[in-house]
Amino acid sequence: MRRPIDPSALADLHAQAFDPGWSAAEIAGLLDTPGAFALAEDQGFILARALVGEAEIITLAVVPAARRQGLASRLLEAAIVQSLALGAETLFLEVAEDNAPALALYQKAGFSQVGRRRGYYARTGGAAPVDALVMRLTLNR
Ligand SMILES: CC(C)(COP(=O)(O)OP(=O)(O)OC[C@H]1O[C@@H](n2cnc3c(N)ncnc32)[C@H](O)[C@@H]1OP(=O)(O)O)[C@@H](O)C(=O)NCCC(=O)NCCS
């Protein structure tokens, strides 16, 4: 999982998981922020940040053909290990309320909902914006 991170490769993976995906420049910019790190495999990656005791998942993407094989769970676990190594005690994330696969993944990993951001995610085609659920995991291992 540890290898030199190529923002272009991450952008390719991101575009297969999100519409619109993030550009290589956007990903490089995020990686340049304090505490940011990415962990990648060939078919998915996680981008996170750990700073002054708190960590957050910025994005997590697995290509459609590789889903339901445990890759996101492995990436999440690796990010937890890295966050602990960087001194984090809690891990936060935001997930769209209508993203059932991600919600199931995070609930299985032990996250619980601690907040809600109303209308946080815009939707295309005139659909109503979707709330973000703020989720937290205590890292006390
Ligand atoms: C969400 C996502 C990262 C999951 O990746 P994945 O590699 O398929 O996840 P895993 O195989 O590790 O799944 C772990 C658990 O999550 C849950 N889960 C994952 N996908 C699910 C689905 N489609 N339906 C129901 N539960 C699901 C299950 O509990 C699963 O365990 P199981 O397979 O033993 O039942 C992937 O679907 C994805 O990239 N989606 C688009 C981008 C996205 O939504 N990212 C998260 C944004 S917050």
The ligand as an SDF file (V2000), in Angstrom:
LIG
                    3D

 48 50  0  0  0  0  0  0  0  0999 V2000
  -17.9970    3.2090   -0.5370 C   0  0  0  0  0  0  0  0  0  0  0  0
  -16.8370    2.4400   -1.2010 C   0  0  0  0  0  0  0  0  0  0  0  0
  -15.5230    3.1740   -0.9250 C   0  0  0  0  0  0  0  0  0  0  0  0
  -16.7960    1.0270   -0.5960 C   0  0  0  0  0  0  0  0  0  0  0  0
  -15.6500    0.3580   -1.1440 O   0  0  0  0  0  0  0  0  0  0  0  0
  -15.5370   -1.2530   -1.1260 P   0  0  0  0  0  0  0  0  0  0  0  0
  -14.1060   -1.5900   -1.3850 O   0  0  0  0  0  0  0  0  0  0  0  0
  -16.5540   -1.8340   -2.0050 O   0  0  0  0  0  0  0  0  0  0  0  0
  -15.9120   -1.5810    0.3930 O   0  0  0  0  0  0  0  0  0  0  0  0
  -15.5920   -2.9480    1.1770 P   0  0  0  0  0  0  0  0  0  0  0  0
  -15.5350   -4.0810    0.1890 O   0  0  0  0  0  0  0  0  0  0  0  0
  -14.3990   -2.7360    2.0410 O   0  0  0  0  0  0  0  0  0  0  0  0
  -16.9170   -3.0930    2.0470 O   0  0  0  0  0  0  0  0  0  0  0  0
  -16.8740   -3.1620    3.4610 C   0  0  0  0  0  0  0  0  0  0  0  0
  -18.2960   -3.2020    3.9990 C   0  0  0  0  0  0  0  0  0  0  0  0
  -18.9910   -2.0020    3.6590 O   0  0  0  0  0  0  0  0  0  0  0  0
  -20.3700   -2.3110    3.3820 C   0  0  0  0  0  0  0  0  0  0  0  0
  -20.6620   -2.0560    1.9660 N   0  0  0  0  0  0  0  0  0  0  0  0
  -19.7770   -1.6970    0.9990 C   0  0  0  0  0  0  0  0  0  0  0  0
  -20.4230   -1.5330   -0.1790 N   0  0  0  0  0  0  0  0  0  0  0  0
  -21.7320   -1.7980    0.0610 C   0  0  0  0  0  0  0  0  0  0  0  0
  -22.8940   -1.7960   -0.7510 C   0  0  0  0  0  0  0  0  0  0  0  0
  -22.8320   -1.4890   -2.0740 N   0  0  0  0  0  0  0  0  0  0  0  0
  -24.0760   -2.1050   -0.1840 N   0  0  0  0  0  0  0  0  0  0  0  0
  -24.1640   -2.4050    1.1350 C   0  0  0  0  0  0  0  0  0  0  0  0
  -23.0780   -2.4410    1.9660 N   0  0  0  0  0  0  0  0  0  0  0  0
  -21.8850   -2.1310    1.4290 C   0  0  0  0  0  0  0  0  0  0  0  0
  -20.5210   -3.7790    3.6920 C   0  0  0  0  0  0  0  0  0  0  0  0
  -20.8240   -3.8940    5.0740 O   0  0  0  0  0  0  0  0  0  0  0  0
  -19.1290   -4.2950    3.4050 C   0  0  0  0  0  0  0  0  0  0  0  0
  -18.8460   -5.5050    4.0700 O   0  0  0  0  0  0  0  0  0  0  0  0
  -19.2830   -6.8970    3.3480 P   0  0  0  0  0  0  0  0  0  0  0  0
  -18.8590   -6.8330    1.9160 O   0  0  0  0  0  0  0  0  0  0  0  0
  -18.5500   -7.9270    4.1490 O   0  0  0  0  0  0  0  0  0  0  0  0
  -20.7720   -6.9660    3.4870 O   0  0  0  0  0  0  0  0  0  0  0  0
  -17.0670    2.3180   -2.7420 C   0  0  0  0  0  0  0  0  0  0  0  0
  -18.3830    1.8230   -2.9690 O   0  0  0  0  0  0  0  0  0  0  0  0
  -16.8910    3.6260   -3.5060 C   0  0  0  0  0  0  0  0  0  0  0  0
  -15.7860    3.9840   -3.9170 O   0  0  0  0  0  0  0  0  0  0  0  0
  -18.0110    4.3420   -3.7180 N   0  0  0  0  0  0  0  0  0  0  0  0
  -17.9870    5.6210   -4.4660 C   0  0  0  0  0  0  0  0  0  0  0  0
  -17.2040    6.6680   -3.7200 C   0  0  0  0  0  0  0  0  0  0  0  0
  -17.7240    6.8890   -2.2980 C   0  0  0  0  0  0  0  0  0  0  0  0
  -18.9090    6.9270   -2.0450 O   0  0  0  0  0  0  0  0  0  0  0  0
  -16.7580    7.0450   -1.3570 N   0  0  0  0  0  0  0  0  0  0  0  0
  -17.0600    7.3160    0.0300 C   0  0  0  0  0  0  0  0  0  0  0  0
  -17.4000    8.7660    0.1770 C   0  0  0  0  0  0  0  0  0  0  0  0
  -17.6580    9.2360    1.8760 S   0  0  0  0  0  0  0  0  0  0  0  0
  1  2  1  0
  2  3  1  0
  2  4  1  0
  2 36  1  0
  4  5  1  0
  5  6  1  0
  6  7  2  0
  6  8  1  0
  6  9  1  0
  9 10  1  0
 10 11  2  0
 10 12  1  0
 10 13  1  0
 13 14  1  0
 14 15  1  0
 15 16  1  0
 15 30  1  0
 16 17  1  0
 17 18  1  0
 17 28  1  0
 18 19  1  0
 18 27  1  0
 19 20  2  0
 20 21  1  0
 21 22  1  0
 21 27  2  0
 22 23  1  0
 22 24  2  0
 24 25  1  0
 25 26  2  0
 26 27  1  0
 28 29  1  0
 28 30  1  0
 30 31  1  0
 31 32  1  0
 32 33  2  0
 32 34  1  0
 32 35  1  0
 36 37  1  0
 36 38  1  0
 38 39  2  0
 38 40  1  0
 40 41  1  0
 41 42  1  0
 42 43  1  0
 43 44  2  0
 43 45  1  0
 45 46  1  0
 46 47  1  0
 47 48  1  0
M  END
$$$$
